[in-house]
């Protein structure tokens, strides 16, 4: 399994709530409750990764060019859907060079 980034604070809050429920029901020194406590400490002391949230967008037709659905930056690449005679298609960039949005949304999808 590859790396997966999670909201550690949200997970910690849920685990803390569960830990409090278990401690109330079984006491602080129950093995299961103590295991939850150890897991919470482990989560708290685990180093964080330097990651950046990926924003998604799409290229939209703007005359013979395309523009970013987020910042309206116009790419210098021609935006041609395809020519049946020559089979010429333009490969648009995967990312907007102005705002960094990943251009992977389909025409009917909205940005996040």
C-alpha positions in Angstrom: 0.0 0.0 0.0 1.3 3.4 -0.9 1.5 6.5 1.3 -1.8 7.9 2.4 -2.1 11.3 4.0 -4.8 11.8 6.7 -6.0 14.5 9.0 -4.2 13.5 12.1 -6.0 16.0 14.3 -9.4 14.6 13.3 -8.2 11.1 14.0 -6.7 12.1 17.3 -10.0 13.7 18.4 -12.0 10.6 17.5 -9.5 8.3 19.3 -9.5 10.6 22.3 -13.3 10.4 22.5 -13.2 6.6 22.2 -10.5 6.5 24.9 -12.6 8.5 27.3 -15.6 6.3 26.7 -13.6 3.1 27.3 -11.9 4.6 30.4 -15.3 5.5 31.8 -16.7 2.0 31.1 -13.7 -0.2 32.0 -11.3 2.0 34.1 -8.0 3.6 33.3 -6.0 0.5 33.9 -7.8 -1.9 31.6 -5.4 -3.3 29.0 -7.6 -2.2 26.1 -7.9 1.3 27.5 -4.1 1.5 28.2 -3.5 0.4 24.6 -5.7 3.2 23.3 -3.7 5.6 25.5 -0.4 4.3 24.0 -1.8 4.7 20.5 -2.8 8.3 21.2 0.8 9.0 22.4 2.3 7.3 19.4 0.1 9.4 17.1 1.0 12.6 19.0 4.7 11.9 18.7 4.8 10.7 15.1 6.7 13.1 12.8 4.6 14.9 10.2 5.2 14.9 6.4 5.7 18.1 4.4 2.7 17.8 2.0 0.6 20.3 0.1 -3.1 19.9 -0.7 -3.7 19.2 -4.4 -6.3 21.6 -6.0 -8.1 20.3 -9.1 -9.2 22.2 -12.1 -9.8 21.9 -15.8 -8.8 23.6 -19.0 -11.7 25.5 -20.6 -12.0 26.7 -24.2 -11.0 30.3 -24.6 -11.1 30.9 -28.4 -8.4 28.8 -29.9 -6.6 28.6 -26.6 -7.5 27.2 -23.2 -7.7 28.9 -19.8 -7.5 27.6 -16.3 -10.9 27.1 -14.6 -9.5 28.5 -11.4 -7.4 31.6 -12.2 -8.3 32.1 -15.9 -4.7 31.9 -16.9 -4.5 31.3 -20.7 -2.1 28.6 -21.8 0.0 29.2 -24.8 -0.9 25.8 -26.2 -3.5 25.7 -28.9 -6.7 24.0 -27.6 -7.8 21.8 -30.4 -10.2 19.0 -29.7 -8.9 17.0 -32.7 -8.9 17.0 -36.4 -10.4 13.9 -38.0 -8.2 14.2 -41.1 -4.8 14.8 -39.5 -5.6 13.3 -36.1 -3.9 16.3 -34.6 -4.6 16.8 -30.9 -2.9 19.2 -28.5 -1.6 17.8 -25.2 -2.4 20.4 -22.6 -0.2 20.8 -19.5 -1.2 18.6 -16.5 -0.8 21.7 -14.2 -1.6 25.4 -14.5 1.7 27.2 -14.6 0.1 30.2 -12.9 -1.8 28.8 -9.9 -0.6 25.2 -9.7 -4.0 23.5 -10.0 -3.9 19.9 -11.3 -5.9 19.8 -14.5 -7.6 16.5 -14.2 -11.3 17.3 -13.9 -13.7 16.4 -16.7 -16.0 18.9 -18.4 -18.9 18.2 -16.1 -16.9 18.2 -12.8 -16.5 21.2 -10.5 -13.4 22.2 -8.6 -13.0 21.2 -5.0 
